[in-house]
Structure formats: structure tokens, C-alpha cells
């Protein structure tokens, strides 16, 4: 890929709307720092297939539910430890560390049991399940769990009484004295007259205890010195109780679950996803019933239909030349081709019922840019500079997406420049999709395939957004649109005279 975070890489993400997709997928999971995973497409088919296997396991609802429950518990662990790090009172810090350790232990044990019961098949999850089984049986984990549960039981057994006499507060052991709570409540119950308006003010609450509570707890710790000494020793011994492999799994599995959560509404709407066949050598490319993932999310949210398309490059074919009327879905189709290759290189399920895709070393895009007033270059010069920069970096293993290049010049110049660019693309023998108004480019080489955006036969002004494989027919749709909106010559002439 273009150097990660470099200008060409950022342009690719923006042009293909991958930046929006990645932003939505990782939203709400900032603590995991997932963006680097989605900025690292790979060229290794084995890595892609490894990820496909994990995704296939996660299609099992019980397996996915187990992992999502584990992630929620681990989030609680992080919150508890985070709170402990911010508190000043040592006994309160120690109590939160103990709680975090217990949450961690229960999360790990539950995940181990549930993954075993789910019968995972992927090499990744099978290896991790085996690791969990060994870890849970280890002396360290058994000791951590036993110590934590024992200290919690001792703390739950602590009973004491407080005597308040004016400004003096005393703390002493509870020795079975009579508890008058029930009697007091019963005595005053007769005076209740139903719900009344609450005039009390809500006082600000704080996680950290106040100085009076701290002094009471200090005295309780003196009364039950053995229990609180064990708590102190536990926190010292298990300050870093989380296993790094488990912590790493908790982060990396979010790469899978966040994407599955993102595409779930689309699948529920009837759209299909598949695991593409991938290759680092074969450039045979195809996809059936595919679509623009970024656009589909918006359309499904608005309850609008999503149009799917097919594509195929066989034999020596390398270049898709997409032409046809404006607003017919050509740019969306080109974006889809780029998205397919990028998502496939991440090892993700891709839009469509089937797909066969090449794993590129880079995806380069050229989409129209608004003119920058601070830039002294003209539109045509800017196009030439950007295309030259792409061709200088592209290799035979790259994918290029060109969208409406050289629209600012004359038709003859656009034909000449377009041919020059495509001849260099042909020489590189790379995969390319080129959206253009210049239909002559479809016959530049035997490696090119013509695809055309279609319209409704009975009303050429209505776009179908279907892109089909056929020769460009040279039909102009401007007159149809002008007639539909009353902008053709006869309509304008009549309006002027009237």
C-alpha cells in the first residue's frame, strides 16, 4: 500500500470513503486503538485465510456472544483499575484492585468454558482456547483466584458498629447486639401518608470517600487487621495480574467483532457478504452482487434500496473502462472496486455473494479535486502531476482507480492524454478501473473491458445504477435530460416568446 499515513494513502482512504467506513467501525472503541489494524492491509494469502477462519467461528452466535461478554467484563476491569489509579485513599484503591482481579478471573474462566463448548474450528481461536485451558489450570491463576475469593469472603464477613455521640464517633466490633432497624421502621410505618413531593436537593456524589468515612474505615482495618493485611499483601503481589496474551487477545478480537457489528444491519436488510478467494499472483478478478459499503450503510439507514453489480476480469484483461450517462453510478462502481481490494487485503468479508480478488501492494486513486486558489497550477496541470505521481509509485502488483480524469480540457486532448496514461497502465500490467466520458479509451488495448452505466429503456432519463459489461454505444443523454427538465431548444424558445 502507499506508505501508511502518507499523502497518497490518505487520498486513497478519502476517495474510496474508507476513512468514513473505518471511522464508523471503530467508533466507541477508542480504548482499543483499532485504527492501526484497519490501516494495515496485507499481501499474504495465508494471513487473509487465517482471518476468514476466525470470522467463520464468530458467525456462531454462541461464540460471538461469549467473546462480546468477555470484552464487556474486561472493560469493567479497565474501568476499575483506572478508578483505582485516580484515588488517594489506599484502602479504597485496594478494594477496587481486588474487585478488578475477581472480574478478570470470572471473565477468563467463563471465556475458556464457553469457547470449549462452542467447538471453535479456526486455528487462531483453537490455539487461544488451548492457551486459556493451560492458563486457567496454572498455579498462578489458581492462586490469584483463590486468594481473591478468600479475601472477598473475609471482607464480606466483617461486621462492626458505629456509635455517634455528638461530635464523637467510635467504631467497635459487632458482637450480636440487637438490631432495632426493623422495629424502628415498623413503628414509623403508621405515619406514612403516601408519596409526597421530595424537596431534598441532590448532593454531588464522588467515587472517593470523604474524610469521615476514611477515618471510620481506618478503625475498621485496625479491628480486623489480619483481613486488611491480607488485602494489602494481595495487591502488592498481584499489582499486574492481567496476562499479556489475554490482554492482547481482548484488543485484537475487536478488529473482528467491530466489523461484524458494522455489517450486521446490512445483512439483516438482505445484503450478502462473502469470503473472497484471494491470491498474491493471479490477477483474475470477479465479484457478484457487490456494492459500495459506505453508500449501503446510508441507504439501509434511510430504508432505500441498494443496487448491486457484477464485475469480471479474465485472462489478460486488466482494465475496466466505465462510461455512460452522468449520475448513473459510475463513480460508485469504481469506488466499490477499490473497496473490495482493500477490504479483502484486511481479511474482512466483502460485499457480494462471491468474489475472487488480487492482493495488491498498493491501491492508488485519482478523483476530481476542487481547485485550490492558493495553488498556482491549473486544473489540467494538477491532474497531470497527480497521475504522474501515482504512475511513478505503482508497480505491476498495484491497483489504480481513476475517476473522470482530464475533464477540464478539450475532447481531443482528453483522448490523447487518456491514451498516454492507459498505455503506461497497460505496460505495468496492473489492475485498473477508469471512469471516463471518453468512450474511445475502451479500445486502447486488448486488456481493456468496456462497462456502461445503464438507463431505463422506456425512459432514458431514469438511471438504473446497474453497470453492465458491453461496448460503449456513444449515446448522448444530455438531450433527454434537457427535454425532461424543459431545457431543450424548443422548450426554451417557447418560454422566451411567451
C-alpha positions as a Python dict, from the first residue, in 0.01 Angstrom:
ca = {
    (1, 'X'): (0, 0, 0),
    (2, 'X'): (110, 362, -25),
    (3, 'X'): (309, 448, 286),
    (4, 'X'): (68, 439, 578),
    (5, 'X'): (-40, 789, 682),
    (6, 'X'): (138, 929, 375),
    (7, 'X'): (-45, 1168, 136),
    (8, 'X'): (-129, 903, -125),
    (9, 'X'): (-258, 665, 142),
    (10, 'X'): (-479, 938, 289),
    (11, 'X'): (-608, 1023, -59),
    (12, 'X'): (-695, 658, -120),
    (13, 'X'): (-887, 630, 207),
    (14, 'X'): (-1078, 951, 133),
    (15, 'X'): (-1154, 879, -234),
    (16, 'X'): (-1283, 529, -159),
    (17, 'X'): (-1466, 655, 153),
    (18, 'X'): (-1271, 401, 353),
    (19, 'X'): (-1191, 670, 609),
    (20, 'X'): (-1564, 702, 681),
    (21, 'X'): (-1606, 324, 698),
    (22, 'X'): (-1311, 283, 935),
    (23, 'X'): (-1430, 574, 1148),
    (24, 'X'): (-1774, 419, 1190),
    (25, 'X'): (-1640, 67, 1254),
    (26, 'X'): (-1402, 184, 1528),
    (27, 'X'): (-1643, 437, 1681),
    (28, 'X'): (-1697, 383, 2052),
    (29, 'X'): (-1387, 165, 2087),
    (30, 'X'): (-1123, 433, 2131),
    (31, 'X'): (-965, 247, 2422),
    (32, 'X'): (-861, -35, 2190),
    (33, 'X'): (-677, 182, 1934),
    (34, 'X'): (-816, -20, 1642),
    (35, 'X'): (-738, 223, 1357),
    (36, 'X'): (-383, 85, 1304),
    (37, 'X'): (-534, -259, 1230),
    (38, 'X'): (-756, -110, 959),
    (39, 'X'): (-463, 85, 814),
    (40, 'X'): (-255, -228, 761),
    (41, 'X'): (-378, -431, 461),
    (42, 'X'): (-162, -733, 391),
    (43, 'X'): (-33, -917, 82),
    (44, 'X'): (-16, -1262, 240),
    (45, 'X'): (-299, -1502, 141),
    (46, 'X'): (-233, -1719, 447),
    (47, 'X'): (-296, -1425, 680),
    (48, 'X'): (-618, -1346, 497),
    (49, 'X'): (-737, -1706, 521),
    (50, 'X'): (-645, -1713, 893),
    (51, 'X'): (-875, -1416, 948),
    (52, 'X'): (-1151, -1571, 737),
    (53, 'X'): (-1147, -1876, 966),
    (54, 'X'): (-1183, -1658, 1276),
    (55, 'X'): (-1472, -1469, 1117),
    (56, 'X'): (-1639, -1802, 1032),
    (57, 'X'): (-1616, -1905, 1400),
    (58, 'X'): (-1767, -1575, 1505),
    (59, 'X'): (-2068, -1641, 1282),
    (60, 'X'): (-2166, -1891, 1552),
    (61, 'X'): (-2395, -1677, 1775),
    (62, 'X'): (-2286, -1850, 2096),
    (63, 'X'): (-1918, -1799, 2017),
    (64, 'X'): (-1970, -1432, 1933),
    (65, 'X'): (-2185, -1377, 2244),
    (66, 'X'): (-1916, -1534, 2463),
    (67, 'X'): (-1645, -1309, 2326),
    (68, 'X'): (-1859, -996, 2347),
    (69, 'X'): (-1944, -1080, 2710),
    (70, 'X'): (-1573, -1132, 2780),
    (71, 'X'): (-1496, -792, 2623),
    (72, 'X'): (-1759, -621, 2839),
    (73, 'X'): (-1610, -775, 3155),
    (74, 'X'): (-1260, -675, 3052),
    (75, 'X'): (-1386, -322, 3000),
    (76, 'X'): (-1510, -329, 3360),
    (77, 'X'): (-1164, -446, 3469),
    (78, 'X'): (-1003, -149, 3294),
    (79, 'X'): (-1253, 91, 3449),
    (80, 'X'): (-1196, -48, 3797),
    (81, 'X'): (-818, -29, 3764),
    (82, 'X'): (-847, 317, 3612),
    (83, 'X'): (-1053, 435, 3906),
    (84, 'X'): (-808, 280, 4149),
    (85, 'X'): (-525, 472, 3985),
    (86, 'X'): (-704, 802, 4043),
    (87, 'X'): (-796, 750, 4408),
    (88, 'X'): (-588, 872, 4700),
    (89, 'X'): (-718, 660, 4986),
    (90, 'X'): (-519, 335, 4994),
    (91, 'X'): (-789, 104, 5132),
    (92, 'X'): (-1034, 214, 4867),
    (93, 'X'): (-768, 163, 4595),
    (94, 'X'): (-701, -187, 4729),
    (95, 'X'): (-1071, -274, 4729),
    (96, 'X'): (-1100, -175, 4361),
    (97, 'X'): (-791, -378, 4267),
    (98, 'X'): (-943, -679, 4440),
    (99, 'X'): (-1273, -626, 4256),
    (100, 'X'): (-1089, -594, 3923),
    (101, 'X'): (-898, -918, 3988),
    (102, 'X'): (-1221, -1103, 4061),
    (103, 'X'): (-1388, -963, 3748),
    (104, 'X'): (-1084, -1068, 3545),
    (105, 'X'): (-1083, -1421, 3685),
    (106, 'X'): (-1453, -1477, 3621),
    (107, 'X'): (-1419, -1337, 3266),
    (108, 'X'): (-1127, -1566, 3181),
    (109, 'X'): (-1289, -1880, 3327),
    (110, 'X'): (-1620, -1812, 3151),
    (111, 'X'): (-1448, -1750, 2816),
    (112, 'X'): (-1244, -2069, 2845),
    (113, 'X'): (-1551, -2278, 2922),
    (114, 'X'): (-1768, -2118, 2654),
    (115, 'X'): (-1510, -2136, 2373),
    (116, 'X'): (-1452, -2501, 2456),
    (117, 'X'): (-1827, -2567, 2444),
    (118, 'X'): (-1862, -2373, 2116),
    (119, 'X'): (-1618, -2608, 1943),
    (120, 'X'): (-1425, -2338, 1756),
    (121, 'X'): (-1257, -2454, 1435),
    (122, 'X'): (-1024, -2172, 1333),
    (123, 'X'): (-656, -2227, 1406),
    (124, 'X'): (-644, -1892, 1583),
    (125, 'X'): (-929, -1949, 1827),
    (126, 'X'): (-837, -2316, 1881),
    (127, 'X'): (-484, -2215, 1980),
    (128, 'X'): (-615, -1942, 2209),
    (129, 'X'): (-864, -2180, 2371),
    (130, 'X'): (-581, -2426, 2439),
    (131, 'X'): (-378, -2143, 2591),
    (132, 'X'): (-671, -2045, 2813),
    (133, 'X'): (-717, -2402, 2932),
    (134, 'X'): (-350, -2423, 3034),
    (135, 'X'): (-354, -2078, 3191),
    (136, 'X'): (-670, -2139, 3396),
    (137, 'X'): (-513, -2460, 3532),
    (138, 'X'): (-184, -2289, 3618),
    (139, 'X'): (-64, -2232, 3971),
    (140, 'X'): (-52, -1857, 3921),
    (141, 'X'): (-414, -1826, 3809),
    (142, 'X'): (-544, -2073, 4067),
    (143, 'X'): (-361, -1882, 4338),
    (144, 'X'): (-490, -1547, 4213),
    (145, 'X'): (-847, -1670, 4203),
    (146, 'X'): (-833, -1850, 4541),
    (147, 'X'): (-669, -1555, 4716),
    (148, 'X'): (-914, -1305, 4569),
    (149, 'X'): (-1221, -1511, 4658),
    (150, 'X'): (-1087, -1582, 5010),
    (151, 'X'): (-1017, -1217, 5086),
    (152, 'X'): (-1357, -1117, 4944),
    (153, 'X'): (-1528, -1370, 5173),
    (154, 'X'): (-1337, -1234, 5475),
    (155, 'X'): (-1430, -876, 5386),
    (156, 'X'): (-1796, -970, 5342),
    (157, 'X'): (-1786, -1124, 5690),
    (158, 'X'): (-1663, -802, 5852),
    (159, 'X'): (-1928, -661, 6088),
    (160, 'X'): (-1889, -359, 6310),
    (161, 'X'): (-2093, -97, 6485),
    (162, 'X'): (-2065, 278, 6493),
    (163, 'X'): (-2161, 491, 6791),
    (164, 'X'): (-2218, 861, 6733),
    (165, 'X'): (-2223, 1082, 7042),
    (166, 'X'): (-2234, 1446, 6945),
    (167, 'X'): (-1915, 1510, 6750),
    (168, 'X'): (-1755, 1189, 6868),
    (169, 'X'): (-1765, 873, 6652),
    (170, 'X'): (-1647, 539, 6785),
    (171, 'X'): (-1605, 211, 6597),
    (172, 'X'): (-1616, -129, 6768),
    (173, 'X'): (-1674, -494, 6678),
    (174, 'X'): (-2031, -614, 6634),
    (175, 'X'): (-2098, -880, 6897),
    (176, 'X'): (-2451, -985, 6820),
    (177, 'X'): (-2625, -685, 6973),
    (178, 'X'): (-2994, -639, 6891),
    (179, 'X'): (-3060, -470, 6555),
    (180, 'X'): (-3351, -231, 6601),
    (181, 'X'): (-3378, -135, 6236),
    (182, 'X'): (-3688, -343, 6167),
    (183, 'X'): (-3864, -224, 6483),
    (184, 'X'): (-3798, 144, 6405),
    (185, 'X'): (-3929, 105, 6051),
    (186, 'X'): (-4241, -74, 6176),
    (187, 'X'): (-4306, 193, 6440),
    (188, 'X'): (-4293, 481, 6193),
    (189, 'X'): (-4471, 298, 5910),
    (190, 'X'): (-4810, 400, 6054),
    (191, 'X'): (-4729, 768, 5996),
    (192, 'X'): (-4682, 724, 5622),
    (193, 'X'): (-4946, 903, 5412),
    (194, 'X'): (-4843, 800, 5063),
    (195, 'X'): (-4590, 955, 4831),
    (196, 'X'): (-4507, 1318, 4895),
    (197, 'X'): (-4310, 1569, 4696),
    (198, 'X'): (-3938, 1539, 4753),
    (199, 'X'): (-3794, 1880, 4841),
    (200, 'X'): (-3447, 1750, 4912),
    (201, 'X'): (-3155, 1863, 4700),
    (202, 'X'): (-2927, 1618, 4529),
    (203, 'X'): (-2581, 1648, 4676),
    (204, 'X'): (-2282, 1597, 4446),
    (205, 'X'): (-2150, 1243, 4459),
    (206, 'X'): (-1791, 1134, 4436),
    (207, 'X'): (-1630, 796, 4390),
    (208, 'X'): (-1373, 885, 4652),
    (209, 'X'): (-1483, 856, 5015),
    (210, 'X'): (-1476, 1163, 5240),
    (211, 'X'): (-1251, 1210, 5543),
    (212, 'X'): (-1509, 1088, 5795),
    (213, 'X'): (-1568, 764, 5601),
    (214, 'X'): (-1191, 722, 5567),
    (215, 'X'): (-1138, 753, 5942),
    (216, 'X'): (-1416, 502, 6012),
    (217, 'X'): (-1261, 259, 5763),
    (218, 'X'): (-915, 308, 5917),
    (219, 'X'): (-1052, 199, 6252),
    (220, 'X'): (-1230, -99, 6095),
    (221, 'X'): (-896, -201, 5940),
    (222, 'X'): (-739, -190, 6290),
    (223, 'X'): (-1017, -405, 6433),
    (224, 'X'): (-977, -664, 6153),
    (225, 'X'): (-605, -632, 6100),
    (226, 'X'): (-549, -982, 5959),
    (227, 'X'): (-809, -941, 5683),
    (228, 'X'): (-685, -599, 5573),
    (229, 'X'): (-321, -710, 5589),
    (230, 'X'): (-410, -993, 5351),
    (231, 'X'): (-578, -739, 5122),
    (232, 'X'): (-266, -521, 5125),
    (233, 'X'): (-38, -818, 5052),
    (234, 'X'): (-269, -938, 4772),
    (235, 'X'): (-249, -601, 4596),
    (236, 'X'): (129, -594, 4631),
    (237, 'X'): (169, -947, 4489),
    (238, 'X'): (-82, -905, 4207),
    (239, 'X'): (-31, -546, 4101),
    (240, 'X'): (-9, -670, 3739),
    (241, 'X'): (-242, -967, 3740),
    (242, 'X'): (-351, -949, 3373),
    (243, 'X'): (-181, -1194, 3138),
    (244, 'X'): (-37, -1005, 2838),
    (245, 'X'): (-161, -1269, 2590),
    (246, 'X'): (-517, -1233, 2717),
    (247, 'X'): (-493, -853, 2714),
    (248, 'X'): (-366, -867, 2356),
    (249, 'X'): (-649, -1101, 2255),
    (250, 'X'): (-904, -865, 2411),
    (251, 'X'): (-776, -586, 2188),
    (252, 'X'): (-722, -780, 1865),
    (253, 'X'): (-1058, -960, 1869),
    (254, 'X'): (-1223, -616, 1848),
    (255, 'X'): (-1095, -596, 1489),
    (256, 'X'): (-1332, -882, 1408),
    (257, 'X'): (-1629, -802, 1629),
    (258, 'X'): (-1637, -431, 1541),
    (259, 'X'): (-1659, -510, 1168),
    (260, 'X'): (-1925, -776, 1224),
    (261, 'X'): (-2129, -527, 1424),
    (262, 'X'): (-2090, -274, 1142),
    (263, 'X'): (-2222, -503, 868),
    (264, 'X'): (-2493, -668, 1081),
    (265, 'X'): (-2769, -417, 983),
    (266, 'X'): (-2679, -463, 616),
    (267, 'X'): (-2708, -841, 640),
    (268, 'X'): (-3038, -805, 824),
    (269, 'X'): (-3156, -589, 531),
    (270, 'X'): (-3082, -876, 293),
    (271, 'X'): (-2740, -773, 161),
    (272, 'X'): (-2485, -1051, 125),
    (273, 'X'): (-2119, -1074, 228),
    (274, 'X'): (-1869, -1341, 133),
    (275, 'X'): (-1514, -1457, 198),
    (276, 'X'): (-1326, -1383, -124),
    (277, 'X'): (-1078, -1616, -287),
    (278, 'X'): (-751, -1425, -271),
    (279, 'X'): (-420, -1456, -449),
    (280, 'X'): (-86, -1276, -447),
    (281, 'X'): (-12, -1398, -802),
    (282, 'X'): (-330, -1442, -1006),
    (283, 'X'): (-499, -1125, -1129),
    (284, 'X'): (-820, -1300, -1230),
    (285, 'X'): (-1078, -1075, -1068),
    (286, 'X'): (-1452, -1112, -1019),
    (287, 'X'): (-1735, -1021, -786),
    (288, 'X'): (-2107, -1091, -792),
    (289, 'X'): (-2383, -881, -633),
    (290, 'X'): (-2131, -640, -487),
    (291, 'X'): (-2190, -284, -369),
    (292, 'X'): (-2033, 27, -218),
    (293, 'X'): (-2014, -43, 157),
    (294, 'X'): (-2013, 324, 261),
    (295, 'X'): (-2316, 409, 45),
    (296, 'X'): (-2503, 94, 152),
    (297, 'X'): (-2485, 195, 519),
    (298, 'X'): (-2657, 527, 437),
    (299, 'X'): (-2918, 369, 209),
    (300, 'X'): (-3012, 95, 457),
    (301, 'X'): (-3038, 353, 733),
    (302, 'X'): (-3277, 554, 510),
    (303, 'X'): (-3463, 235, 411),
    (304, 'X'): (-3369, 289, 46),
    (305, 'X'): (-3283, 7, -198),
    (306, 'X'): (-2921, -87, -263),
    (307, 'X'): (-2829, -168, -625),
    (308, 'X'): (-2569, -443, -665),
    (309, 'X'): (-2334, -503, -957),
    (310, 'X'): (-2104, -768, -1101),
    (311, 'X'): (-1753, -739, -1244),
    (312, 'X'): (-1502, -973, -1401),
    (313, 'X'): (-1151, -967, -1546),
    (314, 'X'): (-1031, -1291, -1704),
    (315, 'X'): (-724, -1398, -1897),
    (316, 'X'): (-518, -1097, -1998),
    (317, 'X'): (-793, -848, -1906),
    (318, 'X'): (-675, -590, -1655),
    (319, 'X'): (-859, -259, -1709),
    (320, 'X'): (-1228, -175, -1661),
    (321, 'X'): (-1329, 131, -1867),
    (322, 'X'): (-1658, 262, -1725),
    (323, 'X'): (-1860, 508, -1932),
    (324, 'X'): (-2221, 614, -1969),
    (325, 'X'): (-2455, 894, -1864),
    (326, 'X'): (-2379, 1120, -1570),
    (327, 'X'): (-2528, 1035, -1231),
    (328, 'X'): (-2552, 671, -1339),
    (329, 'X'): (-2344, 513, -1063),
    (330, 'X'): (-2007, 503, -1241),
    (331, 'X'): (-1811, 664, -957),
    (332, 'X'): (-1985, 443, -702),
    (333, 'X'): (-1887, 138, -907),
    (334, 'X'): (-1523, 249, -926),
    (335, 'X'): (-1520, 311, -551),
    (336, 'X'): (-1664, -37, -499),
    (337, 'X'): (-1377, -198, -692),
    (338, 'X'): (-1122, -15, -477),
    (339, 'X'): (-1307, -101, -155),
    (340, 'X'): (-1323, -469, -250),
    (341, 'X'): (-947, -496, -289),
    (342, 'X'): (-876, -303, 31),
    (343, 'X'): (-1125, -495, 246),
    (344, 'X'): (-1001, -825, 101),
    (345, 'X'): (-642, -732, 191),
    (346, 'X'): (-758, -677, 551),
    (347, 'X'): (-903, -1028, 558),
    (348, 'X'): (-1260, -900, 601),
    (349, 'X'): (-1581, -1038, 449),
    (350, 'X'): (-1653, -830, 138),
    (351, 'X'): (-1985, -716, -13),
    (352, 'X'): (-2123, -973, -257),
    (353, 'X'): (-2226, -1335, -297),
    (354, 'X'): (-1885, -1441, -431),
    (355, 'X'): (-1555, -1272, -511),
    (356, 'X'): (-1207, -1353, -639),
    (357, 'X'): (-954, -1078, -574),
    (358, 'X'): (-585, -999, -609),
    (359, 'X'): (-391, -883, -304),
    (360, 'X'): (-219, -563, -420),
    (361, 'X'): (92, -396, -287),
    (362, 'X'): (-86, -62, -317),
    (363, 'X'): (-417, 97, -415),
    (364, 'X'): (-386, 438, -580),
    (365, 'X'): (-674, 670, -661),
    (366, 'X'): (-729, 980, -869),
    (367, 'X'): (-1063, 1151, -809),
    (368, 'X'): (-1158, 1503, -903),
    (369, 'X'): (-1043, 1773, -660),
    (370, 'X'): (-1176, 2123, -615),
    (371, 'X'): (-931, 2382, -739),
    (372, 'X'): (-712, 2526, -465),
    (373, 'X'): (-690, 2905, -503),
    (374, 'X'): (-356, 2904, -324),
    (375, 'X'): (-216, 2661, -580),
    (376, 'X'): (-90, 2834, -894),
    (377, 'X'): (-130, 2518, -1100),
    (378, 'X'): (-431, 2492, -1330),
    (379, 'X'): (-676, 2204, -1316),
    (380, 'X'): (-520, 2016, -1605),
    (381, 'X'): (-167, 2057, -1472),
    (382, 'X'): (-280, 1938, -1131),
    (383, 'X'): (-436, 1628, -1288),
    (384, 'X'): (-115, 1553, -1478),
    (385, 'X'): (105, 1598, -1171),
    (386, 'X'): (-116, 1372, -958),
    (387, 'X'): (-138, 1099, -1223),
    (388, 'X'): (239, 1114, -1278),
    (389, 'X'): (297, 1074, -905),
    (390, 'X'): (75, 764, -900),
    (391, 'X'): (239, 605, -1203),
    (392, 'X'): (582, 670, -1054),
    (393, 'X'): (496, 466, -744),
    (394, 'X'): (269, 198, -888),
    (395, 'X'): (405, -148, -964),
    (396, 'X'): (264, -447, -1158),
    (397, 'X'): (111, -559, -825),
    (398, 'X'): (-85, -237, -769),
    (399, 'X'): (-448, -137, -825),
    (400, 'X'): (-537, 204, -967),
    (401, 'X'): (-878, 373, -960),
    (402, 'X'): (-911, 670, -1197),
    (403, 'X'): (-1230, 874, -1181),
    (404, 'X'): (-1306, 1132, -1455),
    (405, 'X'): (-954, 1246, -1538),
    (406, 'X'): (-879, 1533, -1778),
    (407, 'X'): (-1234, 1671, -1773),
    (408, 'X'): (-1100, 2029, -1787),
    (409, 'X'): (-953, 2002, -2137),
    (410, 'X'): (-1084, 1952, -2490),
    (411, 'X'): (-1211, 1617, -2609),
    (412, 'X'): (-914, 1564, -2840),
    (413, 'X'): (-667, 1645, -2565),
    (414, 'X'): (-858, 1422, -2320),
    (415, 'X'): (-839, 1134, -2571),
    (416, 'X'): (-467, 1187, -2626),
    (417, 'X'): (-379, 1221, -2255),
    (418, 'X'): (-609, 938, -2154),
    (419, 'X'): (-443, 706, -2407),
    (420, 'X'): (-98, 803, -2281),
    (421, 'X'): (-194, 724, -1923),
    (422, 'X'): (-364, 395, -2007),
    (423, 'X'): (-73, 281, -2223),
    (424, 'X'): (152, 319, -1918),
    (425, 'X'): (-103, 129, -1711),
    (426, 'X'): (-108, -145, -1975),
    (427, 'X'): (271, -159, -1970),
    (428, 'X'): (266, -209, -1594),
    (429, 'X'): (13, -491, -1632),
    (430, 'X'): (-174, -381, -1323),
    (431, 'X'): (-545, -388, -1236),
    (432, 'X'): (-721, -60, -1308),
    (433, 'X'): (-1072, 83, -1320),
    (434, 'X'): (-1115, 405, -1516),
    (435, 'X'): (-1433, 612, -1517),
    (436, 'X'): (-1437, 838, -1821),
    (437, 'X'): (-1656, 1037, -2057),
    (438, 'X'): (-1413, 945, -2336),
    (439, 'X'): (-1556, 624, -2478),
    (440, 'X'): (-1264, 588, -2720),
    (441, 'X'): (-1046, 478, -2428),
    (442, 'X'): (-1235, 148, -2409),
    (443, 'X'): (-1045, 28, -2718),
    (444, 'X'): (-694, 131, -2617),
    (445, 'X'): (-580, -228, -2563),
    (446, 'X'): (-694, -589, -2569),
    (447, 'X'): (-654, -579, -2191),
    (448, 'X'): (-941, -329, -2154),
    (449, 'X'): (-1303, -419, -2081),
    (450, 'X'): (-1586, -178, -2154),
    (451, 'X'): (-1857, -134, -1892),
    (452, 'X'): (-2151, 104, -1927),
    (453, 'X'): (-2395, 254, -1677),
    (454, 'X'): (-2750, 186, -1793),
    (455, 'X'): (-3084, 365, -1803),
    (456, 'X'): (-3447, 255, -1812),
    (457, 'X'): (-3529, 162, -2174),
    (458, 'X'): (-3873, 324, -2158),
    (459, 'X'): (-3733, 645, -2004),
    (460, 'X'): (-3362, 715, -2067),
    (461, 'X'): (-3369, 996, -1812),
    (462, 'X'): (-3409, 739, -1530),
    (463, 'X'): (-3085, 574, -1414),
    (464, 'X'): (-3082, 208, -1311),
    (465, 'X'): (-2738, 236, -1143),
    (466, 'X'): (-2655, -102, -1296),
    (467, 'X'): (-2314, -121, -1460),
    (468, 'X'): (-2303, -386, -1733),
    (469, 'X'): (-2027, -531, -1947),
    (470, 'X'): (-2083, -414, -2304),
    (471, 'X'): (-1931, -190, -2568),
    (472, 'X'): (-1978, 182, -2525),
    (473, 'X'): (-2260, 283, -2760),
    (474, 'X'): (-2179, 652, -2797),
    (475, 'X'): (-2528, 757, -2698),
    (476, 'X'): (-2564, 1104, -2551),
    (477, 'X'): (-2820, 1151, -2275),
    (478, 'X'): (-2789, 1527, -2239),
    (479, 'X'): (-3079, 1590, -2478),
    (480, 'X'): (-3301, 1351, -2284),
    (481, 'X'): (-3229, 1529, -1956),
    (482, 'X'): (-3273, 1872, -2116),
    (483, 'X'): (-3610, 1768, -2255),
    (484, 'X'): (-3721, 1622, -1921),
    (485, 'X'): (-3649, 1945, -1734),
    (486, 'X'): (-3771, 2180, -2008),
    (487, 'X'): (-3422, 2299, -2104),
    (488, 'X'): (-3407, 2183, -2465),
    (489, 'X'): (-3404, 2433, -2753),
    (490, 'X'): (-3772, 2412, -2841),
    (491, 'X'): (-3887, 2446, -2480),
    (492, 'X'): (-3658, 2741, -2411),
    (493, 'X'): (-3761, 2913, -2735),
    (494, 'X'): (-4128, 2875, -2648),
    (495, 'X'): (-4075, 3013, -2298),
    (496, 'X'): (-3883, 3314, -2431),
    (497, 'X'): (-4158, 3401, -2678),
    (498, 'X'): (-4427, 3360, -2418),
}
